[in-house]
Amino acid sequence: MRHFARYCIGTRAVGAIGASLALMTVGPLLALAQVSAPVQRPQLHKLEPSVRTVVVGAYDPAVTPALRVRSGDMVEIRTLGVGTAESLEAAGVAPGDIEPELREIVKSTKDRGHFLTGPVYIEEAEPGDVLEIDIGEIRLVRPYATNGMGANGVLAGDFDIGTRKLIPLDKARMVGLWGPGVEVPLKPFFGSMGVAPPEKISSTPPGKHAGNLDNRELVAGTKLFIPIHVKGALFQVGDGHAAQADGEVDQTGLETSLTGIFRFTVRKDMKLKWPRAETPTHYIAMGLDPDVNEAIRLAVSEAVDFLAKEKGMRRGDAYMLASVAVDLHITQLVDKTKGVHAMIPKSIFVGKPTK
C-alpha cells in the first residue's frame, strides 16, 4: 500500500472521527459548549469475490452494488482470473490452486465472460462527473497464469482455438516462466476497469465506460479517469494480467487473479467524452472503435484536445506537436472494439505554454 501512504493517517481509518466537545469561556459568568462538526476521513474498505460480489460478463447499471463508499475512500479489491475450474485443470493447474469462489460463481450462473468484482457505488457520483481512480498496490494472487488462443485473435484461423498454456509465476523475481530459456517480466495490471454504461452491455468491448481496455500502462501508481454515466458510477474490475504486450494478439495476456487497492475521487471539475489516464511519466489519451483507423483518429483527436485544454496550446500547434512528440500504441486488437492510445510525455513540458 506504499502508493497510498500519503492518504492514510496513522493506521487504517475505519470510520469518521466522532464530534469533539470544547468549552470556551466568554466572560467570567458564561461558559459555552461548542461541538465541532464531524470530520469525514477517507476509509479503507475491502471487497472479496463471491456469488454476491461478482458480475459475470457484463457492465450493467441495474446490478445491486456490492459496496458503497464515499469520494476519497480506498477499496482493496480481489479479482478472479479467466476460465472455469475445469478449463484450468485441463491446462495443468492443480485443483488446490483454484479459488473456491471461482467454482461457486460458475455453478451459480449460466453467464460466461470476465469475472468482475463489484460494483462499487460512490455516493457523490452523478452522470456528467468524472471518476478518478488512483491505482495503488497490485498483488499477484495465484502462483500461475494462463494464456489462451481466442476466436478474436489476429491469426485465429491459423491456430487451434482454445489451446491454453500454463505459465508458472516466480513472485520473488517477478517473472513468468514461459519455457526453457524464456522468462517474461511481470508488470501486473487489470485488463478491465470500468463504470456502468447507461444500458447493460457485454464486458468484452471497451468504450466510453472504459471496461475492457487491456491497457498495459495502467499498473500500480497510475490514474484512470472515466466519464460517469449513472448515479453512483458503479465501478467494476477484473481480467487480471500478470503481463501483456501491446496488441494482445492471441486474445489473452498472462491471465491471473490479482488484488489491487483503488482510491476513488469524484471530479466535478472535469468533463470527458472518453477515458484518459496518467502515469508518472505520461498523459494517455485513448481511441476506441471497431475500426482501427477510426480508433487511431480518435486517439489523436483526444491528444489534441488534451494539449489544447490542459496545456493551453492552439489546436494547430497541438496537432503538430502530436506528430513529433506523441507516440501511438496499439492497446489491443482482439476485443471487437479496437484500442489505440496516445502517449504524451510529461518531460516535454518545461514551461507554461501560451495561447
C-alpha positions as CSV (number, residue, x, y, z in Angstrom):
1,M,0.0,0.0,0.0
2,R,3.1,2.2,-0.4
3,H,1.4,4.2,-3.2
4,F,-1.3,5.3,-0.8
5,A,0.7,6.2,2.2
6,R,0.1,9.9,1.7
7,Y,-3.6,9.4,2.0
8,C,-3.6,7.4,5.3
9,I,-3.4,9.0,8.7
10,G,-2.0,6.5,11.2
11,T,-3.4,3.0,10.8
12,R,-6.3,2.2,8.6
13,A,-9.2,4.6,9.1
14,V,-12.4,2.7,9.7
15,G,-14.9,5.4,10.3
16,A,-15.5,9.1,10.8
17,I,-14.0,10.9,13.8
18,G,-16.6,11.5,16.4
19,A,-17.6,15.0,17.3
20,S,-15.3,16.6,19.9
21,L,-16.6,18.9,22.7
22,A,-14.7,22.1,23.5
23,L,-15.6,24.5,26.3
24,M,-15.0,28.2,25.6
25,T,-15.2,30.8,28.3
26,V,-16.8,34.0,27.3
27,G,-16.5,36.4,30.3
28,P,-16.5,35.3,33.9
29,L,-20.2,34.3,34.1
30,L,-20.7,32.4,30.7
31,A,-19.4,29.1,29.5
32,L,-20.5,27.7,26.2
33,A,-20.1,24.2,24.9
34,Q,-19.1,24.2,21.3
35,V,-19.4,20.9,19.3
36,S,-17.2,20.7,16.3
37,A,-18.6,19.3,13.1
38,P,-17.7,15.6,12.3
39,V,-14.6,15.2,10.1
40,Q,-15.0,12.6,7.4
41,R,-11.7,10.9,6.8
42,P,-11.1,8.5,4.0
43,Q,-11.8,4.9,4.8
44,L,-10.2,1.7,3.5
45,H,-12.7,-0.9,2.6
46,K,-12.2,-4.5,1.5
47,L,-14.1,-6.3,-1.2
48,E,-13.7,-10.1,-1.8
49,P,-15.1,-12.0,-4.8
50,S,-18.2,-14.1,-4.1
51,V,-21.5,-15.1,-5.7
52,R,-22.9,-11.8,-4.4
53,T,-20.0,-9.5,-5.3
54,V,-19.0,-10.7,-8.8
55,V,-20.8,-9.8,-12.1
56,V,-20.0,-12.3,-14.9
57,G,-19.6,-11.0,-18.5
58,A,-21.3,-7.6,-18.3
59,Y,-21.4,-4.0,-17.2
60,D,-24.9,-3.4,-16.0
61,P,-26.4,-0.3,-14.4
62,A,-29.2,-2.5,-12.8
63,V,-26.9,-4.6,-10.7
64,T,-27.1,-4.2,-6.9
65,P,-24.0,-2.5,-5.5
66,A,-21.6,-4.8,-3.7
67,L,-20.2,-1.9,-1.7
68,R,-21.0,1.7,-1.0
69,V,-18.2,4.2,-0.4
70,R,-17.6,8.0,-0.4
71,S,-15.4,10.0,-2.7
72,G,-11.9,9.8,-1.3
73,D,-12.3,6.3,0.1
74,M,-10.0,3.4,-0.8
75,V,-11.0,-0.1,-1.5
76,E,-8.9,-3.2,-1.6
77,I,-10.4,-5.5,-4.2
78,R,-9.6,-9.1,-5.0
79,T,-10.4,-10.4,-8.5
80,L,-10.6,-13.8,-10.2
81,G,-8.8,-14.7,-13.4
82,V,-10.4,-16.1,-16.5
83,G,-11.6,-19.6,-17.2
84,T,-13.6,-22.3,-15.4
85,A,-12.1,-24.7,-12.9
86,E,-12.4,-27.4,-15.5
87,S,-10.5,-25.5,-18.1
88,L,-7.8,-24.5,-15.7
89,E,-7.4,-28.1,-14.5
90,A,-7.2,-29.2,-18.2
91,A,-4.3,-26.8,-18.6
92,G,-2.5,-28.4,-15.8
93,V,-3.5,-26.3,-12.7
94,A,-3.6,-28.3,-9.5
95,P,-7.2,-28.4,-8.1
96,G,-6.0,-26.9,-4.8
97,D,-4.6,-23.8,-6.6
98,I,-8.0,-22.8,-7.9
99,E,-10.0,-20.4,-5.8
100,P,-13.2,-22.0,-4.3
101,E,-15.1,-18.8,-5.1
102,L,-14.5,-19.4,-8.8
103,R,-16.1,-22.8,-8.6
104,E,-19.1,-21.4,-6.7
105,I,-19.6,-18.5,-9.1
106,V,-19.5,-20.7,-12.2
107,K,-22.1,-23.0,-10.7
108,S,-24.4,-20.2,-9.7
109,T,-24.9,-18.7,-13.2
110,K,-25.1,-19.6,-16.9
111,D,-23.4,-16.3,-17.8
112,R,-19.8,-16.5,-19.1
113,G,-17.1,-13.9,-19.7
114,H,-15.0,-11.8,-17.4
115,F,-15.4,-12.2,-13.7
116,L,-15.8,-8.5,-12.5
117,T,-15.7,-7.8,-8.8
118,G,-18.2,-5.1,-7.8
119,P,-19.9,-2.9,-8.5
120,V,-18.7,-0.2,-6.1
121,Y,-21.2,2.7,-5.6
122,I,-19.5,6.1,-5.0
123,E,-22.0,8.2,-3.1
124,E,-21.2,11.6,-4.7
125,A,-21.0,10.4,-8.3
126,E,-23.5,11.8,-10.7
127,P,-23.9,11.5,-14.5
128,G,-21.6,14.0,-16.2
129,D,-18.9,13.8,-13.5
130,V,-15.6,12.1,-13.9
131,L,-14.3,9.2,-11.7
132,E,-10.6,9.5,-10.9
133,I,-9.2,6.1,-9.9
134,D,-5.8,6.1,-8.3
135,I,-4.4,2.6,-8.8
136,G,-2.3,1.6,-5.7
137,E,-0.5,-1.6,-4.9
138,I,-1.3,-4.6,-7.2
139,R,-0.5,-8.0,-5.9
140,L,-0.4,-11.4,-7.5
141,V,-2.8,-14.0,-6.0
142,R,-2.1,-17.2,-7.9
143,P,1.3,-18.8,-8.4
144,Y,0.4,-19.2,-12.1
145,A,-1.1,-17.6,-15.1
146,T,-2.6,-18.9,-18.3
147,N,-2.6,-17.8,-21.9
148,G,-5.2,-19.0,-24.3
149,M,-5.8,-18.6,-28.0
150,G,-9.2,-17.0,-28.7
151,A,-11.5,-16.7,-31.7
152,N,-10.9,-13.0,-31.9
153,G,-7.1,-13.4,-32.2
154,V,-5.3,-11.7,-35.1
155,L,-4.2,-15.1,-36.5
156,A,-7.1,-17.1,-35.2
157,G,-7.6,-19.0,-38.4
158,D,-4.0,-20.3,-38.3
159,F,-4.0,-22.0,-34.9
160,D,-6.1,-24.3,-32.7
161,I,-8.6,-22.0,-30.9
162,G,-9.0,-22.8,-27.2
163,T,-5.4,-24.0,-26.7
164,R,-4.4,-22.9,-23.2
165,K,-0.8,-22.7,-21.8
166,L,0.1,-22.8,-18.1
167,I,2.8,-20.3,-17.1
168,P,4.2,-20.6,-13.5
169,L,4.9,-17.2,-11.9
170,D,8.1,-16.5,-9.9
171,K,6.8,-13.9,-7.5
172,A,10.2,-13.3,-5.9
173,R,11.9,-12.5,-9.2
174,M,8.7,-11.1,-10.8
175,V,9.0,-13.2,-14.0
176,G,6.7,-15.7,-15.8
177,L,8.4,-19.0,-16.6
178,W,7.3,-19.3,-20.2
179,G,9.6,-22.1,-21.1
180,P,13.2,-23.1,-21.5
181,G,15.3,-20.0,-22.0
182,V,12.3,-17.6,-21.9
183,E,11.2,-15.5,-19.0
184,V,8.5,-12.8,-19.2
185,P,8.9,-9.8,-16.9
186,L,5.8,-9.4,-14.8
187,K,4.0,-6.0,-14.8
188,P,0.6,-6.7,-13.3
189,F,-2.5,-4.7,-14.2
190,F,-6.2,-5.0,-14.5
191,G,-7.4,-5.5,-18.1
192,S,-10.9,-4.4,-17.2
193,M,-11.8,-1.4,-15.1
194,G,-15.0,0.5,-15.7
195,V,-18.2,2.1,-14.7
196,A,-21.7,1.3,-15.6
197,P,-22.9,2.5,-19.1
198,P,-26.5,3.8,-19.5
199,E,-27.6,0.3,-20.5
200,K,-26.3,-3.2,-20.0
201,I,-23.5,-4.3,-22.4
202,S,-21.1,-7.2,-22.7
203,S,-17.8,-6.9,-20.8
204,T,-15.8,-7.7,-24.0
205,P,-15.7,-4.4,-25.9
206,P,-14.3,-1.3,-24.2
207,G,-16.0,2.0,-24.6
208,K,-16.8,5.4,-23.0
209,H,-17.4,3.5,-19.8
210,A,-13.7,2.2,-20.1
211,G,-14.2,-1.5,-19.2
212,N,-12.0,-4.0,-21.1
213,L,-9.3,-1.5,-22.1
214,D,-6.5,-4.1,-21.8
215,N,-4.1,-1.1,-21.5
216,R,-0.8,-2.5,-20.1
217,E,0.3,1.0,-18.9
218,L,-2.3,1.0,-16.1
219,V,0.0,-0.5,-13.5
220,A,0.4,0.4,-9.8
221,G,1.0,4.1,-9.3
222,T,-1.1,5.3,-12.3
223,K,-4.5,7.0,-12.6
224,L,-7.5,6.3,-14.8
225,F,-10.2,8.9,-15.5
226,I,-13.6,7.7,-16.6
227,P,-16.7,9.8,-17.5
228,I,-19.6,8.8,-15.3
229,H,-22.9,7.7,-16.9
230,V,-25.2,6.7,-14.0
231,K,-25.6,7.7,-10.4
232,G,-23.0,6.1,-8.1
233,A,-20.8,5.3,-11.1
234,L,-20.9,1.6,-10.3
235,F,-17.2,0.6,-10.7
236,Q,-16.2,-3.0,-11.5
237,V,-12.8,-4.5,-12.0
238,G,-11.3,-7.8,-13.2
239,D,-9.4,-9.5,-16.0
240,G,-6.1,-9.5,-14.1
241,H,-3.0,-9.7,-16.2
242,A,0.4,-10.5,-14.9
243,A,1.8,-9.2,-18.2
244,Q,0.7,-8.4,-21.7
245,A,2.1,-6.9,-24.9
246,D,0.6,-4.1,-26.8
247,G,-1.9,-5.7,-29.2
248,E,-2.7,-8.8,-27.1
249,V,-2.8,-10.5,-30.5
250,D,-3.9,-14.0,-29.5
251,Q,-6.8,-12.5,-27.4
252,T,-5.3,-13.0,-23.9
253,G,-2.3,-11.9,-21.8
254,L,-0.9,-13.7,-18.8
255,E,-4.3,-14.1,-17.3
256,T,-4.4,-14.4,-13.5
257,S,-6.0,-13.3,-10.3
258,L,-5.0,-10.0,-8.7
259,T,-5.6,-7.9,-5.6
260,G,-5.5,-4.1,-6.0
261,I,-6.0,-1.0,-3.9
262,F,-8.0,1.8,-5.5
263,R,-8.7,5.3,-4.4
264,F,-11.9,6.8,-5.8
265,T,-12.4,10.5,-6.2
266,V,-15.4,12.1,-7.9
267,R,-14.2,15.0,-10.1
268,K,-17.0,17.5,-10.6
269,D,-14.4,19.9,-12.1
270,M,-13.7,17.7,-15.1
271,K,-15.7,16.8,-18.2
272,L,-14.6,13.9,-20.5
273,K,-16.1,12.2,-23.5
274,W,-13.6,9.3,-23.4
275,P,-11.4,7.7,-20.7
276,R,-8.0,9.1,-20.1
277,A,-5.1,8.1,-17.9
278,E,-1.9,9.3,-16.3
279,T,1.3,7.6,-15.4
280,P,4.3,9.2,-13.6
281,T,5.9,9.9,-17.0
282,H,3.0,10.3,-19.4
283,Y,-0.5,11.5,-20.1
284,I,-2.6,9.0,-22.0
285,A,-5.4,9.8,-24.5
286,M,-7.5,6.9,-25.8
287,G,-9.2,6.0,-29.0
288,L,-11.8,3.1,-29.1
289,D,-13.7,1.9,-32.2
290,P,-14.4,-1.3,-34.1
291,D,-12.4,0.2,-37.0
292,V,-8.8,0.5,-36.0
293,N,-8.3,3.5,-38.3
294,E,-11.1,5.3,-36.5
295,A,-9.6,4.4,-33.2
296,I,-6.3,6.0,-34.4
297,R,-8.2,9.1,-35.4
298,L,-9.9,9.3,-32.0
299,A,-6.7,8.8,-30.1
300,V,-5.0,11.7,-32.0
301,S,-8.1,13.9,-31.6
302,E,-8.2,13.2,-27.8
303,A,-4.5,14.0,-27.6
304,V,-5.0,17.3,-29.4
305,D,-8.0,18.1,-27.1
306,F,-5.8,17.4,-24.0
307,L,-3.0,19.6,-25.2
308,A,-5.4,22.4,-26.1
309,K,-7.5,22.4,-23.0
310,E,-5.0,21.3,-20.3
311,K,-1.8,22.8,-21.7
312,G,-3.2,25.9,-23.3
313,M,-2.0,25.2,-26.8
314,R,-3.5,26.4,-30.1
315,R,-5.1,23.3,-31.7
316,G,-2.9,23.6,-34.8
317,D,0.3,23.6,-32.6
318,A,-1.1,20.7,-30.6
319,Y,-1.7,18.7,-33.7
320,M,1.8,19.3,-34.9
321,L,3.3,18.5,-31.5
322,A,1.4,15.2,-31.6
323,S,3.2,14.4,-34.8
324,V,6.7,15.0,-33.4
325,A,6.4,14.1,-29.7
326,V,3.4,11.8,-29.0
327,D,3.7,8.1,-29.6
328,L,0.7,6.0,-30.7
329,H,0.4,2.5,-29.3
330,I,-2.0,-0.3,-30.3
331,T,-3.7,-1.1,-27.0
332,Q,-5.4,-4.3,-28.2
333,L,-6.8,-5.7,-31.4
334,V,-9.0,-8.5,-30.1
335,D,-11.9,-7.1,-28.1
336,K,-14.2,-6.3,-31.1
337,T,-13.7,-2.6,-30.4
338,K,-10.1,-1.9,-31.1
339,G,-7.9,0.3,-28.9
340,V,-5.2,2.8,-29.7
341,H,-3.6,5.1,-27.0
342,A,-1.5,8.2,-27.4
343,M,1.4,8.5,-25.0
344,I,2.1,12.2,-24.3
345,P,5.4,12.6,-22.4
346,K,5.4,14.9,-19.4
347,S,9.1,15.6,-20.0
348,I,8.4,17.9,-22.9
349,F,6.6,20.5,-20.7
350,V,9.4,22.6,-19.4
351,G,7.3,25.8,-19.0
352,K,3.8,27.1,-19.3
353,P,2.7,27.2,-23.0
354,T,1.0,30.4,-24.2
355,K,-2.0,30.5,-26.4
